[in-house]
């Protein structure tokens, strides 16, 4: 028996395109760092390849889109969907810009690289930094991040629960940032924030989550899926 099929709701997670701080490795939370030209091409290229009628992300099957309010995420959403599709979804009330999926608030670590954070903590007599355990100095701690992510996941599951056993699959898309999306995946799988689970997601990339056995209580990562013959 297949764990997932065309009628199992999916959650598409989309990371915003490249910024200058993506390249330099600086922590980018609340700072409004724009997409680079390459970042715009990444998001637009992903949209052309994966978004559209009959494609992986079919706007006709999107029940809702949740997006971070940071400009780099909103611009990525524009590039992924295209002007006409976004306008239709907005007219139908299917796009929500929400702080619940904004990037982790890095506090005093904003704009610093991991190496600079290491040196700062060494000067302060602190040990190795683990954001999943202690959070950020004057920023968010893991419990605060967990609270807002769990709230968003609850909203998504309310949308999708009526359809896990059949019917038109109400897909959801979440457009956000690298670190918060990794946290989102952990909470989707019901893992604690400090659970050691290594994930990678390139700028402009798309990931897919769903449910095993058509069960809202079995959220899962959709590791791979087949595509129909286009001929």
C-alpha positions in Angstrom: 0.0 0.0 0.0 1.4 3.4 -1.0 2.0 5.9 1.8 1.2 8.9 -0.4 -0.7 9.4 -3.6 -2.3 12.3 -5.5 -5.0 12.7 -2.9 -2.7 13.0 0.1 -2.3 16.7 1.1 1.2 18.1 0.8 3.0 21.0 2.3 5.6 22.6 0.0 8.3 24.5 1.9 10.2 27.1 -0.2 13.4 28.8 0.9 14.0 32.3 -0.4 16.6 33.0 -3.0 20.2 33.9 -2.4 21.2 37.2 -0.6 24.6 38.7 0.0 24.4 37.4 3.6 23.6 33.9 2.3 26.9 34.1 0.5 28.9 35.5 3.4 27.2 33.1 5.9 26.0 36.0 8.2 23.0 35.3 10.4 20.0 37.0 8.8 16.9 37.3 10.9 15.0 40.6 11.0 17.5 42.4 8.7 16.0 43.3 5.3 18.7 42.0 3.0 17.4 41.9 -0.6 17.8 39.0 -3.0 20.8 39.1 -5.3 20.3 39.0 -9.0 21.2 35.3 -8.8 18.8 34.9 -6.0 16.0 36.3 -8.2 16.9 33.9 -11.0 17.0 30.9 -8.6 13.4 31.6 -7.4 12.1 32.4 -10.8 13.7 29.3 -12.3 12.2 27.1 -9.6 8.8 28.7 -10.2 9.0 28.1 -14.0 10.0 24.5 -13.4 7.7 23.5 -10.6 4.7 25.9 -10.4 1.8 25.9 -12.8 -1.1 23.9 -14.1 -0.3 20.2 -14.1 3.1 20.8 -12.4 4.4 19.8 -9.0 2.8 22.8 -7.3 -0.5 23.3 -9.1 -2.1 26.6 -8.1 -5.6 25.0 -8.5 -4.7 22.7 -5.7 -3.3 25.3 -3.3 -5.6 25.8 -0.4 -3.4 28.4 1.2 0.1 30.0 1.1 1.8 31.2 4.3 4.8 33.6 3.8 7.3 35.3 6.1 6.9 39.1 6.1 10.6 39.7 5.4 11.1 41.2 1.9 13.4 38.5 0.6 10.6 35.9 1.3 7.8 38.1 -0.1 9.9 38.7 -3.3 10.6 35.0 -3.6 6.8 34.3 -3.4 6.2 36.8 -6.2 8.9 35.1 -8.4 7.7 31.6 -7.6 4.0 32.2 -8.4 4.2 34.9 -11.0 2.0 38.0 -11.0 -1.2 36.5 -12.4 -1.3 33.5 -10.1 -0.4 35.5 -7.0 -3.2 38.0 -7.8 -5.8 35.2 -8.1 -4.7 33.6 -4.9 -4.8 37.0 -3.1 -8.3 37.7 -4.5 -9.4 34.3 -3.0 -7.9 35.1 0.4 -5.4 32.3 0.1 -2.2 34.2 1.0 -1.3 35.0 4.6 1.8 37.0 5.5 2.7 35.9 9.0 5.4 36.4 11.6 4.8 32.8 12.7 7.2 31.7 9.9 9.6 34.6 9.9 13.3 33.7 10.4 14.7 33.0 13.9 15.3 36.3 15.8 19.1 36.2 16.2 19.3 39.1 18.6 22.9 40.2 19.2 24.0 37.6 16.7 22.3 39.3 13.8 24.8 39.9 11.0 27.5 37.8 12.5 29.0 34.6 11.0 29.3 31.4 13.0 33.0 32.1 13.4 32.4 35.6 14.8 29.8 34.2 17.2 32.3 31.6 18.4 34.9 34.3 19.1 32.3 36.5 20.8 31.3 33.6 23.1 34.9 32.7 23.8 35.5 36.3 25.0 32.4 36.0 27.2 33.7 32.7 28.7 30.8 30.8 27.1 31.0 27.3 25.5 30.1 26.1 22.1 26.9 27.6 20.7 23.9 25.4 20.1 20.9 27.5 18.9 18.6 24.5 19.4 19.3 24.5 23.1 19.9 28.1 24.2 18.7 30.3 21.4 20.3 33.6 20.7 21.5 36.4 23.0 18.7 39.0 23.3 16.9 37.1 20.5 14.5 34.1 20.5 14.9 30.9 22.5 13.8 27.5 21.2 10.6 27.5 23.2 9.5 30.8 21.6 10.2 29.5 18.1 8.5 26.2 18.9 5.3 28.0 20.1 4.9 30.0 16.9 5.7 27.1 14.6 3.3 24.8 16.4 0.6 27.4 16.0 1.2 27.5 12.2 1.3 23.8 11.9 -2.0 23.6 13.7 -3.5 26.0 11.2 -2.2 23.9 8.3 -3.5 20.7 9.7 -7.0 22.1 10.2 -7.0 23.0 6.5 -5.8 19.6 5.4 -7.4 17.1 7.9 -10.7 16.8 6.1 -9.0 15.6 3.0 -6.3 13.1 4.2 -8.5 10.2 3.1 -9.5 11.4 -0.3 -10.9 14.2 -2.3 -9.2 17.1 -3.9 -5.9 17.4 -2.1 -5.6 20.9 -0.4 -1.9 21.6 -0.8 -0.2 24.3 1.3 2.9 26.3 0.5 5.2 27.9 3.1 7.7 30.5 1.9 10.4 31.4 4.4 14.0 31.1 5.5 16.7 28.4 5.8 16.9 28.1 9.6 13.2 28.5 10.4 12.3 26.0 7.8 14.6 23.4 9.4 12.9 24.1 12.7 9.5 23.8 10.9 10.4 20.3 9.6 11.5 19.3 13.1 8.2 20.4 14.6 6.2 18.9 11.7 7.7 15.5 12.6 7.0 16.2 16.3 10.7 16.2 17.2 11.9 18.4 20.1 13.8 21.5 19.0 17.1 20.0 20.3 16.7 16.8 18.4 19.8 16.2 16.3 18.5 16.1 12.8 20.8 17.5 10.0 19.0 19.1 7.1 20.2 21.1 4.1 18.1 23.3 1.8 19.6 25.5 -0.9 18.4 29.0 -1.6 15.4 28.9 -3.9 14.8 25.3 -3.2 11.5 23.4 -2.6 10.9 20.6 0.0 7.8 18.5 0.4 6.1 17.3 3.6 2.9 15.2 3.8 1.3 12.5 5.9 1.9 8.7 6.1 -1.0 6.3 5.7 -3.4 9.2 5.1 -3.2 10.0 8.8 -3.1 13.5 10.2 -1.3 12.1 13.3 1.5 10.7 11.1 3.2 13.8 9.5 6.1 12.8 7.3 8.7 14.0 4.9 7.9 13.1 1.3 11.3 12.0 0.3 10.5 11.3 -3.3 7.6 11.1 -5.7 7.0 9.9 -9.2 6.0 12.2 -12.1 3.5 11.2 -14.8 4.6 10.7 -18.4 4.2 14.1 -20.0 3.6 12.5 -23.4 
